Amino acid sequence: MKATQTKEIHFTPWHLRERTRNLRREMSKTVQSNFFYSFLFLPKPKRDAIIDIYGFCRAIDDIVDDIVEQTNDGHTHAEAQIELNRWREELDNLYAGNPTTPISGKLQGVLERFPMPKEYFQEMINGCEMDLLRNRYETFDELYQYCYRVAAITGLMCIEIFTYRSPGAKDYAVNLGIALQLTNILRDLKEDAARGRVYLPLEDLRRFGYSEDDLAAGKTNDNFRRLMKFECERARSYYQRAAECLSEEDRPTMTAAVTMGKIYYRLLEQIEHLDYDVFNNHIRLHRPERFLIALSEWAKASGGQGDKGTRRQGDRETRRQGEWEKKR
């Protein structure tokens, strides 16, 4: 991997500017901005594969995300369910070698190079379906299943593209995915409440004496701050679990994931710094800060090439890419 990264990454302003422009065009309708900075320095074959994976995920997610507009236009949840089931059928077609849509056609090329279980995509669809069927979670165990399906599964897909050696990489992907989704939930409390959605476990609201009406009204009283402190500590614990699962031998190829984790961890710190007031503050990192995080992590990954394990991993990745290009 190291040899490939060194070849692909250019740290001159001109190369970075062009790479940024191209990647923005490719990912503008596919990947959120925080993901953009995480994937900015990936080698092109992996970057293209990530874009195609997210293209599939976005197509599924949009079915549910657009349900409010669809309902206003006379469409129903039943129609969205039909669309999800059609994608389940398309998954069967894809894994049988007969994709019938442009999106799954691109995904077929990704899977030829980076095989991954159909279960990952099925679970991702199941996660989006949960948003169609429910808008409350009684316990954290219920919420965990949702986070696993909509976020951790995506992480498991990505690490197959990043490549890894240690079995712990899967635990890393799962824990990081849970941490990212919990951070998203805390950041987006106001927007979700406006849509009638409560992702904080109801058992937690009762524990801290903070009601759904309080949430809808955006109250930032002491009970809310105690609740948020508890939820932030839970999210922080998953970042810590993820860090403990990431082996040093896999760290060079997991730089995109590490970058994403750093960006979202900063968002969590920002929530805490603002005394948890997500109702009256816009929680985000400015572009220069996100870019510097990405640049710093990829610079670390491209250095220290004296490590023998990293060199061996890089040699294997280079051979894999060469073999793939010959097949094409």
KAZI-V257154 format. One record per backbone hydrogen bond with DSSP energy under -1.0 kcal/mol. NH is the residue of the N-H (numbers start at 1). CO is the residue of the C=O. E is the energy in kcal/mol with one decimal. If there is no record, write none. Layout:
NH&CO&E + NH&CO&E
This chain:
5&1&-2.7 + 6&2&-2.5 + 7&3&-1.6 + 8&4&-2.2 + 9&5&-2.7 + 16&12&-2.3 + 17&13&-2.4 + 18&14&-2.1 + 19&15&-2.7 + 20&16&-2.6 + 21&17&-2.4 + 22&18&-2.5 + 23&19&-2.6 + 24&20&-2.4 + 25&21&-1.8 + 26&22&-2.1 + 27&23&-2.5 + 28&24&-1.2 + 30&27&-1.7 + 31&27&-2.3 + 36&32&-1.9 + 37&33&-1.6 + 38&34&-1.2 + 39&35&-2.1 + 42&39&-1.7 + 47&43&-2.6 + 48&44&-3.0 + 49&45&-1.7 + 50&46&-2.5 + 51&47&-2.3 + 52&48&-2.0 + 53&49&-2.3 + 54&50&-2.8 + 55&51&-1.7 + 56&52&-1.7 + 57&53&-2.3 + 58&54&-2.9 + 59&55&-1.8 + 60&56&-1.7 + 61&57&-2.7 + 62&58&-2.7 + 65&61&-2.8 + 66&62&-2.0 + 67&64&-1.7 + 70&66&-2.7 + 71&67&-2.6 + 72&68&-2.2 + 73&69&-1.5 + 74&71&-1.8 + 75&70&-3.6 + 80&76&-1.5 + 81&77&-2.5 + 82&78&-2.0 + 83&79&-1.9 + 84&80&-2.3 + 85&81&-2.3 + 86&82&-1.9 + 87&83&-1.8 + 88&84&-1.8 + 89&85&-2.1 + 90&86&-2.2 + 91&87&-2.1 + 92&88&-1.7 + 93&89&-2.1 + 94&90&-2.9 + 95&91&-2.7 + 97&94&-1.5 + 98&93&-3.4 + 105&101&-2.2 + 106&102&-2.0 + 107&103&-2.0 + 108&104&-1.9 + 109&105&-1.1 + 110&106&-1.5 + 111&107&-2.5 + 112&108&-1.7 + 113&109&-1.0 + 114&110&-3.5 + 120&117&-1.1 + 122&118&-2.2 + 123&119&-2.8 + 124&120&-1.8 + 125&121&-2.0 + 126&122&-2.2 + 127&123&-2.3 + 128&124&-2.0 + 129&125&-2.2 + 130&126&-1.4 + 131&127&-1.0 + 133&129&-1.7 + 134&130&-2.2 + 143&139&-1.9 + 144&140&-3.2 + 145&141&-1.6 + 146&142&-1.5 + 147&143&-2.8 + 148&144&-2.8 + 149&145&-2.0 + 150&146&-2.4 + 151&147&-2.0 + 152&147&-1.7 + 153&148&-2.3 + 155&151&-1.8 + 156&152&-2.1 + 157&153&-2.1 + 158&154&-2.4 + 159&155&-2.2 + 161&158&-1.0 + 162&158&-2.7 + 163&159&-2.3 + 169&166&-2.0 + 170&167&-1.5 + 172&168&-2.3 + 173&169&-2.4 + 174&170&-2.3 + 175&171&-2.6 + 176&172&-2.5 + 177&173&-2.2 + 178&174&-2.3 + 179&175&-2.2 + 180&176&-2.8 + 181&177&-2.3 + 182&178&-2.5 + 183&179&-2.1 + 184&180&-2.4 + 185&181&-2.5 + 186&182&-2.1 + 187&183&-2.5 + 188&184&-2.4 + 192&188&-2.8 + 193&189&-2.5 + 194&190&-1.9 + 196&193&-1.7 + 197&192&-3.1 + 198&135&-2.5 + 202&137&-2.6 + 203&138&-2.0 + 204&201&-1.0 + 205&201&-1.6 + 206&202&-2.2 + 207&203&-1.7 + 208&204&-1.8 + 209&206&-1.1 + 210&205&-2.6 + 215&211&-1.9 + 216&212&-2.6 + 217&213&-1.9 + 219&214&-2.3 + 225&221&-2.1 + 226&222&-2.4 + 227&223&-2.2 + 228&224&-3.0 + 229&225&-2.3 + 230&226&-1.9 + 231&227&-2.3 + 232&228&-2.9 + 233&229&-2.1 + 234&230&-1.8 + 235&231&-2.3 + 236&232&-2.8 + 237&233&-1.9 + 238&234&-1.2 + 239&235&-1.7 + 240&236&-2.1 + 241&237&-2.2 + 242&238&-2.3 + 243&239&-2.3 + 244&240&-2.0 + 245&241&-1.1 + 251&247&-1.1 + 254&250&-1.1 + 258&254&-2.7 + 259&255&-2.8 + 260&256&-2.2 + 261&257&-2.5 + 262&258&-2.4 + 263&259&-2.3 + 264&260&-2.4 + 265&261&-2.2 + 266&262&-1.8 + 267&263&-1.5 + 268&264&-2.1 + 269&265&-2.4 + 270&266&-2.2 + 271&267&-2.1 + 272&268&-2.0 + 273&269&-2.7 + 274&270&-1.9 + 275&272&-1.7 + 276&271&-2.6 + 277&274&-1.6 + 278&276&-1.9 + 290&286&-2.1 + 291&287&-2.9 + 292&288&-2.4 + 293&289&-2.1 + 294&290&-2.3 + 295&291&-3.1 + 296&292&-2.6 + 297&293&-2.3 + 298&294&-2.4 + 299&295&-2.2 + 300&296&-2.0 + 301&297&-1.9 + 302&298&-1.7 + 307&304&-1.6 + 311&307&-2.1 + 312&308&-2.6 + 313&309&-2.3 + 314&310&-2.7 + 315&311&-2.6 + 316&312&-2.1 + 317&313&-2.2 + 318&314&-2.5 + 319&315&-2.2 + 320&316&-2.4 + 321&317&-2.4 + 322&318&-2.2 + 323&319&-2.6 + 324&320&-2.3 + 325&321&-2.3 + 326&322&-1.8 + 327&323&-1.9 + 328&324&-1.8
